[in-house]
């Protein structure tokens, strides 16, 4: 049973930083893609950043230049370094991983990030 455990959320002032982590367990295989999504109150869930096991990051325009996604394939962990945080970054952040071998993706339970202005 694949499980994702997220950590690192919290309350931070505008301009501050947070680092999110997502650890994957329950599979001998490494994910083919690891990503972070977020969902603010009253809004749809949106892709924030993703990282393929080939080492290619991808960012939404709203976080480009402020957020950095990285992964440790050996630890099956994906990170999201969030700098220069803004009030509009406030959301629940979800980890998502895709396993080609299982032909499906898995979601974490989410971690709250609140940025005070």
C-alpha positions as CSV (number, residue, x, y, z in Angstrom):
1,X,0.0,0.0,0.0
2,X,1.6,3.2,-1.2
3,X,1.4,6.0,1.4
4,X,2.5,9.6,1.2
5,X,3.3,11.6,4.3
6,X,3.6,15.4,4.0
7,X,5.3,17.7,6.5
8,X,6.6,21.3,6.8
9,X,3.4,23.4,6.6
10,X,2.6,26.1,9.0
11,X,2.1,29.8,9.5
12,X,4.6,32.3,8.1
13,X,4.6,36.0,7.5
14,X,4.6,37.5,4.0
15,X,8.1,37.3,2.5
16,X,9.0,34.3,4.6
17,X,10.0,30.8,3.7
18,X,8.8,27.3,4.3
19,X,10.0,23.9,3.1
20,X,7.5,21.1,2.5
21,X,8.5,17.4,2.4
22,X,6.7,14.4,1.1
23,X,7.9,10.9,1.8
24,X,6.7,7.9,-0.2
25,X,6.5,4.5,1.3
26,X,5.0,1.1,0.5
27,X,6.6,0.5,-2.9
28,X,9.9,-0.9,-4.0
29,X,9.6,1.2,-7.1
30,X,10.4,4.9,-7.3
31,X,7.7,7.3,-8.6
32,X,8.1,8.4,-12.2
33,X,6.8,11.9,-11.3
34,X,6.4,13.7,-8.0
35,X,4.3,16.9,-7.8
36,X,2.9,19.4,-5.5
37,X,-0.6,20.8,-5.8
38,X,-2.5,23.3,-3.8
39,X,-6.1,24.2,-3.1
40,X,-7.2,27.5,-1.6
41,X,-10.6,27.9,-0.1
42,X,-13.3,28.2,-2.8
43,X,-10.8,27.4,-5.6
44,X,-9.9,24.4,-7.6
45,X,-6.8,22.4,-6.9
46,X,-4.0,23.6,-9.0
47,X,-0.5,22.2,-10.0
48,X,2.3,24.1,-8.3
49,X,5.4,22.2,-9.3
50,X,6.5,18.8,-10.5
51,X,9.7,16.8,-10.8
52,X,10.3,13.8,-13.0
53,X,12.7,11.0,-12.1
54,X,14.7,12.2,-15.1
55,X,15.4,15.4,-13.1
56,X,13.2,17.9,-14.9
57,X,11.3,20.4,-12.8
58,X,8.2,22.3,-13.9
59,X,6.5,25.2,-12.2
60,X,3.3,27.1,-12.5
61,X,3.7,30.8,-13.6
62,X,2.5,32.0,-10.2
63,X,5.4,30.4,-8.3
64,X,8.2,30.5,-10.8
65,X,11.3,32.1,-9.4
66,X,10.0,31.8,-5.8
67,X,9.5,28.0,-5.3
68,X,12.0,25.2,-5.9
69,X,11.0,21.6,-6.3
70,X,13.6,18.8,-5.8
71,X,13.6,15.2,-5.1
72,X,15.8,12.5,-3.4
73,X,15.0,9.4,-5.4
74,X,16.9,7.2,-3.0
75,X,14.7,8.4,-0.1
76,X,11.6,8.6,-2.3
77,X,11.1,12.1,-1.0
78,X,10.1,15.3,-2.8
79,X,10.6,18.7,-1.4
80,X,9.1,22.1,-2.1
81,X,11.2,25.1,-1.0
82,X,8.9,28.1,-0.9
83,X,10.5,31.5,-0.6
84,X,9.1,35.1,-0.8
85,X,5.8,33.7,0.3
86,X,2.7,35.8,-0.4
87,X,-0.8,35.9,1.1
88,X,-2.1,34.3,-2.1
89,X,0.1,31.3,-1.5
90,X,-2.2,30.4,1.4
91,X,-3.7,26.9,0.7
92,X,-3.6,23.3,1.6
93,X,-0.7,21.8,-0.3
94,X,-0.9,18.2,-1.5
95,X,1.7,15.8,-2.7
96,X,1.0,13.7,-5.7
97,X,3.1,10.9,-7.2
98,X,2.7,8.9,-10.3
99,X,3.8,5.3,-10.7
100,X,3.9,4.2,-14.4
101,X,4.2,0.6,-13.2
102,X,0.9,0.8,-11.3
103,X,-0.7,3.1,-13.9
104,X,-2.0,5.4,-11.3
105,X,-1.3,8.3,-9.0
106,X,-1.5,8.7,-5.3
107,X,-2.3,11.7,-3.1
108,X,-1.2,12.8,0.3
109,X,-3.6,14.1,2.9
110,X,-2.3,17.7,2.6
111,X,-0.5,20.2,4.7
112,X,-1.8,23.7,5.5
113,X,0.3,26.7,4.5
114,X,-0.9,30.0,5.8
115,X,0.9,33.3,4.9
116,X,-0.1,36.3,6.9
117,X,0.1,39.7,5.2
